[in-house]
């Protein structure tokens, strides 16, 4: 009710009843016969607390008889001054709805043509609504009367010199941080700006007008009290919790019962929102009634509402993201912004409903609630999916490669990787990691095969073997990363640079069918054979010629010990056996093995990596190719993943650094760069000496074809 909100001088209250209420804790039920303006001094108004207002309102309503005299029923309502709008009437929701349905507020001056008896015939319009309406109408009449009296007496108009209290309070309010944020329609403090009747849009504008001394307020006492209440309210609003702020905002939405219904339904007490039925059961009301009560919230959900605690809570969440939701909820309690862990989903909805830009979102990832910046809402799932896919394909992954594939910075990817379930670091400093529960890991299978052939092997041999399968495209993680991976495997033991299988790996179970046949052939001949002999024995064992050479090229258990000599990786070979098996090369003219043309008319250049190349990403361009390899080439990996730009100028090419950071590489590895001159694309691939042999075979094939053409 108007009388029970924020009473000010000019409200129609009985002076005798007011004095009795102020002097005793229990209000007297006697009321003055007439409702008229109360001329009270400032000391009396200073003692008029909100609790006193409520008790006074209850006393006034209780004093109204069930049946009003005919004289009162036929009395018309006071007519509002011209210019008063319906939105300026501070009426209760029920009072306003009843009047709007009858069209009595359009314009509100129509109320002067309605009698009290006609009002009481309106459905749902009772004595509480009557007192609420009379209080509001008489308040406007009182203000108009005082304004006309002051205009008739120029000496009564307050000036800058005659109102020092107004100037001091106005200047203090103008300097207060947040004064410009409190607008005239603010749900908590807007009425204080409107009651000063200055036409100001916000509190700071009102303070500026009053401190200039160029306006004449209707009531000095009223304006001073409004200014002091604004100052105290702004200061107090910054020291409360979010629960208290939201409870305070609902002050205009009804009694305590209705406010509690709204708070529980919307989750404004910190817990998740409740259903209509759950909220209504303790009060014995229907779901529809709960919905009707909660619809009142639309009146206070304004984008410019002054909610400093909510703004601080949103800023705290945005600064902490990305993080686990439970951790942020506990942080809000530690900092005193909430009394208990406050549901972050509710805070997000709160920020949106009050026009705040909540730059965070809550995502569910494998049963865990995570808070991430709104610009990265899908990025968390993207990083998780890409990380698992990369580990599945390569066996391990690193931050730089993941950042390149997701088009994000490495720092952002590192933050989000902290929330990937079961992720384990292999070298956190350089960004290498793996995920043990990925269903298919392409690196573990080669490791099992190598340990099945050689239960104890050196990390160099192991690294050379795991990079041979065709799917790996020559990729093998650095030795320190591979050692740490084996250290984390339950079926491996690492001792220095040696890896030993702690669980026996049966070759018949681990190796494929053709690999088992090759393994048996080599095992029967001291684990090593000359290429021609190996081919002969394998063909006799039933292996297809093409399949044989695919396995010799890509199988992790096969190692090239010398030109034309192959054997089992990590085998204990008698001294001098390899040297005796090396085939004698014919005295043909020497062919360059470091570069050449491919069948697709592209250029391939083979490099043996050094520490300098790995450090600076710079290689030399053969002099014979300088005329072809000039300018910029789009650098991609063997699986067609972009990894930067390779620039060739004169006899130097650079730009391989990002490729090495993504794919690793160590001194002694072989690097193949295939230059597609028509598309200006360079394909980089890591591998062993078989890359050079492949190029050698291609060049030999080209030479044989040229000789045959010459003979024709």
N, C-alpha and C positions, 0 to 999 in steps of 0.2 A: 504494500500500500504506500501511497505517497506520504502519508503521515508517519509511517514507520521506517522510512529510508534515512534521509538526511534532512531533518527539519531545519529550517532557517526562519529568520524573522519574516512575518507575513503569512505564515500558515494559520488556518482557522482552528485554533485550539482554545479550550476554555482555560483562562488564567488560573482560576481557583483549583481546578483539577491538576494542572501542571505543577502548581506549588505543592499540592499534596503528594503527587507522585515523586517529586524530587526530595521530599522530606521523609518518606517512608518507603521501605522495600516492597510493600504490597500496595498496589494502587487502589484508591477508593473507587467504588463503582458509581459514585454520584458524578453527574456531568452537568455542566451549565446548560440552562434551558435553550440558549441560542448559540449557534455556531458563528463566531465572529472573529475578527482579526485580533491577535494577541500582541499588545504593545509591551514587549519585554526588553529589559536592558541587556547589554552584552554579557554581563557576568552570569545572568540566568541562562543565556544561550550556550555559554562555554560549558555549563554543567549538563547540557542536554546530550547524553551519550546515546549510541545506537541501542543499547539495552533498554534505556529509559524510553526511547521511541517505541519499541516493540510493546512494552508494558502499557504505555499510554494508548497505543492503537487498540490493544485488546480491551482496555477499559472503555474506550469510546464506543466500540462495536457492541460490547455487552450492555451498554446503557441504552441502546436504541430499543424502544418497545416493539413487540411483534406487529402491532397495528398502529400506523401513524395517524395522527388526527387528520380530519378532512381538509383543514386549512393548509396543513403542510403538503398534503397530497396534491392539492390544486395549485400549489406554488410553483412557478416556473423556475428553471435553473438560471443562475447568473450568466449573462452574456459575455463572451470573451471579447477582448479588444480586437479591432481589425488588424490583420497582419499576422495573427497567431496561427501557426500551422499545426496540423494534427500530430506530426512527428515530434513536436515540442512538448506535448502532453505526456508526463511521466505516469502512465497508467499501467495497472496490472494487466497481465495477458488476458485474463477472463473479461475484465472490464472493457478493454479495447475490442476484443472479438465481438462482444454483445452489441457494442455501439456501431461497429463497422458493418455488421450484418443488417442493421436497420438504416444504414447510410447516414448516421448522425455525425460522422466525423469528416464529411466531405461537402462543405468545409465545417470545421468544428464550431463555427458561430451558430450553426443550426441548433445547437444544444439549448440556446436561449429560448427556443420556442417549445420546449418539451417540459412537461410538469414532472414532479417527483412521482406521482402516482402512475403516470404512463411509463416511466422508467422501470418501476417495480413489476410491471406486467410483462416485461421482456423475459423470456425464459433464461434461467441461470443467472439473472441479475438480482442479487440479494442485497442485504444491508451492508455487507463488506464492500461490494462494488459501489454502492451509493456513497459511503463515506470516502472511498478512494476518489471518486469523481468529484465530490464536493470539495475535498481538500485541494485537489489540483486546480479547480476553477477559481476558488477563492484566493489561491496563491497568485494566480495571474491578475485577478482584480486588484489585489493588494499592491502588487508591484506597479500596476498602471496608475493607481492612485498616488503612490509615493512619487512616481516619475513626474506626474502632472503638478504635484505640490512643489517639487523642487524646481520645475521650470517656471513656476509662478514667482518663486523667490530666488532671484539670482544669487543672493548672498549665501544660500544653502548649497549651491553647487560646489562640490569639492574641487579643489585646485591642488596643484603640486605642493604649494606651501602649506595648505590646511590639512593634507593627508600624508604625513610623513610615514605612518605605519604601512600604508598601501605601497608607497614607493620603496621602502626597505624590503618588504616582503616580495614585491614584484622583481626587484633587482636580484634578490637571492634566488628566486625561482628561475629567472632568465639565465643565471650562471650555472644552474644545476644541470648536470649531464643527463640527458634523457627527456628534458622538457619538451623539445621539439617532436618527440615520438608520441606524446600523449595528445591525441586528437579529440575533437569535440564529441565524436561518437564512440569513444573508448568505453568498453563495457564496465570498467571499474572506476575510472576517474573522469570520464567525459561529462558527467552531470555537473561536476564542479566548474568546468569551463562554461557550460551552458547557463548555469545559475548566475554567473557574473554578468550575463546579457551584454557582452561586448561585441558579439559577432565574430569572435576569433576562431580560427581554424584549429589551433593547437595551443598548448599551455605556454609555449615560448612567445607566441604572437600576443597572447593576452597579457603576459608579463611585460612585453615591450610597450604595449599600448598604455598600460597603467603607469609604468615608470617614466613615460614621457610627460605625464600630467596633462595630456590633451583630451582625455575622456573624462566624463562625469558619471561615475557609477551610481546606480539607483540607491544602494545602501552601502555605506562604508563598512559597517560591521559585517555585512554579508560577504563583501569582496575580500576583506582581510581574512575572514575565516576560511573562505575558499582557497586563498593563496597558501595559508598555513597548512591546510589539509593536503593540498597538492604537494607541497615540499615534504611534509612528513610521509605521505603515501609513496612518493618516488623513492625516498631513502629506504623506507621499510620494505618496499617491493624487491629490493636487491639483496636482502638478507634472509629471505625465506627459502624453503625447499620447493621443488617443482610441484609436489602434492599440495602444499599450502597455496601456491599461486593458482593452480587450477581450481581448487575449492573456492578461493576468493573470487575467481572469474564468474562462478555460477551464482553469485549473490543475487543477481537480478532475475534468476530463473525460477523462483518459487521458494517454498518453505524448506526446512531441513530435510524432510522426507523426500521431496522431489529432487533436491540437489543430490542426495545420496543415491537415488535411483539413477540419475544421469551419470554420476561418477562411476558407479559399478558397471553400468551398461557399456560405457565407452572405455573403460579400463583406465580412467584418470587417477586411480589410486595406486597405479604401478603394476597391477596384475593384468593378465590378458583380459580383453573384453568378455563379458558374459552374455548369454542368450537372453532374449526377452522373458522367457518363462522362468529362468533361474533368478532373474532380478525381481520379478513380480511376485513370486511365491511367498517370501517372508512378509510382504505387505498385503497379501490377499487381493491383488489386482490382476487384471487380465494382461495378456501380451499386447493387445491393442492400446490399452491405457498407458503401458510403459512406453510404447512407441510414440504416442502423442506427447508424453512428457519430454522425451528425449528430442523431439523435433524443435523444442525451444532453443536448443543449442545454436541453431542457425542465426539467432539474433545477435549472438556475441562473437561468432566466428568471422572476424573482420581482418583483412590482410594487414591493417595498420594498428592492430591492437598492441598495447604496451605489455609485453611479456618478456622482461629481461632475463628471468631464470630459464625459460624455454630457449631463448636465444643462446645463452651460455651453454646449456646442455647440448644443443645441436652443434655448436662450435667445438665442444670437447669431443664429441663423437667423430666429427669430420677430421679433427686433428689426429685422433687415435687410429683411424682406419688406414690400412686394413688390420684387423685384429679379431680375436674371438669375441663373440657377443657377450658371453658371460664375464669376461675380463673387463669389458667396458662398463657393464652394469655395476660391477663391484667398484670400479674407479669412480663412478658418479656418487656412490655412497661415501667413499673415502674423502672426496672433495667437498662433501656437504651439500651437493646439489639435489640429492634425493635422500629420503629417510631409509628406504629399503631398495633392493635391486628393482629397477623400473624396466618394464618390458620395452625393448628397443623398437619393436614393431609398432607399439602404441605411440612412441615418441615420433616415429617417422610419419604416422598418420596425423598426429597433432600438428606437426610442422606444416604439412600440406594443407590441413583444414584452416590454419591461421595464416595462410599465404606466405609461409617461409619456404625458401629453397633448400630442401634437405639434400645436400650433395653426398649422400651415402645411401646404401641399400643393404638389406640383410639377405644373404644367400645361404642356402642349405647345401652343404657338400659332404656327402657320405655320413649323414646323420649329425653333422656339426653346424651350428649357426655361426656364420662369419659376417663381419661388417666390412664392406669394401666401398670405395668411392663409387658414386653413381656412374661415373664415366668408365668404370672398369667392372660394371656389374656382370657382363658376360665374359670379361677377360679372365676371371678366376676359373670358370669352367673351361675356357679355352686353353689356359695354361696347363691345367690339370690334364685335359685330354691330350694335348700336344706332348706333354712330358711323358705320359704313359705310352703314347704311340712311338715316341722317339726311343724310349728304353726298350720297347718291344722290338723295334727294327734294328737298332744298333747295339743293344745290350746295356749301354750306359748313355748318358746324355750330359750336356753342359749348359750353363746359363747363357753363354754367348750364342750358341746355336739356337736355343729356344727363343731368345729375344729376337733373333733375326727372322725366325719363322712366324712369330706373332706380331712383328712390327712394333715392338716396344723396347724400352731401354732395359739394360741388364739389371739396374737397381730395382725397377718395378717388378721384374720377373723374380728376382731374389726374394722380395717381400712376399709375393704370392706363393712361392714354392714352400714357404714355411707352413702352409695350410694343406699341402698335398699329403694325404694319409700315407703313412709307412715309408715316406721318402727317406733315404739314407745318403749321407754325403760320403763321397769317396775322396774328394779333395776340395773342401769348402772354399779354400782361398782362391783357387783357380776355377771353381764352379762346377766340378764334375760330381754327378750323383747317379743313383739308380733306385728302382722301386722293386723290392723283392717279390711282391705279390702280383706282378704283371704276368698274365697266363703264359705268354710265349716270349722267351728272351733269346734272341739270336746269338748271343755271345756265350751263353752257358753251354749250349750244345757242342760247339767246337772245343771248349775247355774239357768237357767230359770225354770227347773223342781222343784228344791229345793225351789225357791222363790214362785212358784205357790202353793206349799204345805204349806210353812211357809214364809209369806211375810217379816218377820223380823227374821233374824237368826244370830247366832254367827259365826265368821270366823272359829272356830274349827269345828263346825258342817258342815259348807259349805265345808271346805277342806276334811273332812272325806267322804262327799258325792260325790264330784267330782272325787275321786280316785277309786270309786267302779265299774264303768262300765268296762266290760271286755276289751274293746279297750284300756283303759288307762293302763292296766297291773299293777294296783296298784299305778300308778304315780299320784301325786298331788303336785302342786307347793308349795313352802314355804308360810307361812301365810302372810308375808310382801308383797310377790309378788302377792298373790291372792287379798289382800286388794287393792293394787295399780291397779290391773286389774279392779276390781269392781268400783274403783274411776273413771276410764276412761270410763266406760260404761254409756251411756246416761240414761239407765233405772234402774240405781242403785244409792244409796246414802250410803256413808260410814260415820259412826259416831263412832270413836274409833275402837273397834273390832266388831262392829255390822253392818251388811249389810241389807239395807231395799230396797224393790222394789219400785221405784217411779212410775212405770207403772204397772197396774194390769196384772198379768200373769194368764190367764184363764186355769185351769187344763184340761178342755175338749179340748183345742187347743194345749197345750204344751205336755201333757202326751200321751203315746201310749195307744192302746186299753186295753191291760192287766193291765197296770199301773193304768188306770182309774178305773178298777174294784177293784183292790187291794186298791186304795185310798178310794173308796166309802165304802168298807168293814171296813177298819180301822177307817174311820171317823165316822161310825155308832157305834163304840165301844170304845169311848174315845181315839182313835188314837193308841191304843196299844193292842196286843193280844198274848196269849200263842201260841207257834208254832203249836201245834196240832189243836187248835181251829181255828187258822188262815187258816190252810190248809183245814179244813172241810168247812168253809164258802166260801173260794175261789173256791173250787171244785164245790160247789152248785151254785156259780155265773157263772160257765161255763168256768173256767180257767183250762187248761191242767196241770196235776201234774208236768210234767217236766218243762213246761214253768214257773210255779209258783216258783219252786226252783231256776230257773235261775234268775228270777226277785228278789227273796229274797236275792240272793247272789250278784247280780251286779247292781240292780237299785239304783240310787242315792237318791231316796226319802225314802228308807227303812233304818232303823237304828236298830241295835241289842242293846237293852237296858240292857239285862241281859241274862245269859245262857237260851236259849229256849224262850225268850221274844222278839218280834219284833213290831215295830211301825213306825209311820210317823216321818221323821227326823225334828227336831226342834219343835215338837208339845208340847203344854202346857199340861202335864200329871199330874193328881191329885197325891198328895203326898201319898206314900205307895202303890199305885196301882201296880207298877212294882214288888215290893217285894212279893205281894200276888200272882202274876202270875208266879213267878219262880217255875218251876216243881221240885218236890223232886227227888233227884238223888238216885239210888239204891246203896246198899253197896257192889258194885263190887270192885274187886281189882283195885287199882289205875293204870292208864295207863299214860306213859310219853307223854306229848303233845309238847315237844320242838324238837323232832327228831323222825325219823322212816323210814321204807322202803316203797317205792311206788309200784304200780302194775307193773311198768316197771323195777323193781329191781334196782332202784336208791335210793340214800339217800336224804331225805329232812330234813333240820334243820330250826327251826323257832326261831327268836330272837325278843325280844322287844327292840327297839332302845333306847339308852341312849345318853346323850350329849357326853360322852367319846367315844362311838363307832362312832358317827358322826364326831367327831373331828379327831380321829386318824385312823379310818377305820380298827380297829382290833376287832376280836371277838374270843370267846373261842371255842374249839372243845370238845364236850362231851367225857368223858373218854372211854365210850363204843365204840366210833367210831374212836379212835386214830389209830387203826391198819388199817382202811380203808382210812382215810383222811390224807394222808401224801404226801407232794410234791407239785408240781405246777398244777394249773387248769386254763384253759382259761376262764376268767370271761366274761359273756355276759349278756345282759339285757333280759327281758321276750320276747322282740320282736327280739331277736337274733342279737343284735347289739354289737360288741366287745367293751369292756370297760376296758381292762387291764388284769392283771394276779392275781389270788388269790393263795397265798402260805400258806400251812398248815405245821407246824412243831411242833411235840409233841402235846401240848394242846392249841396251839394258831394258828390263821389264820389271815393274814393281806393282804391288797391290795384293800380294798373296798372304799378308798378315791375317786378315779375317778368316781365310780358309784354314790356316794352321790352327787358329784359336778354336775353330769349330770342329775340325777333324783331327786335331792332334798332330802327330808326326814327330820323328826323332832323327838324329843324325844317323846316316846309313840307309834310311828308307829311300825308296824310289818314288819319284814324282813324275807323272805323265800329264802333259798339257796338250790337249787336242784343240787346234785352232780351226774353227769353222769360218773361213774367210768370207764366205758369202753372207752369213748372218752376223758376223763380227761377234762371235761367241767363243769363249775359251773354256773348255771342260777340264777341270783339274781332278786327278785321281791319284791316291796313294797306293803303293803295293810293294812287291819285292822285285827281284831281278827278272821274274817272268814277264814283266812289262817290257823290258828291253828285248827279251827273246821274241816276244810277240811282234815287235816292230822289226826285228831282224828278219823274222820269217816273212813278213809282208814285203820288205825291201827285196828279199831274195826272190820272192814270187814275181815282183815287178821286173827284176832283172832277167829272169827266165823268160817271161813273156816278151820282153824287148828283143832277146836273142832269137826267139822263135819268129818274131816279126821280120827281123833282118834276114833270116834264112829264106823266108817266103819271098 
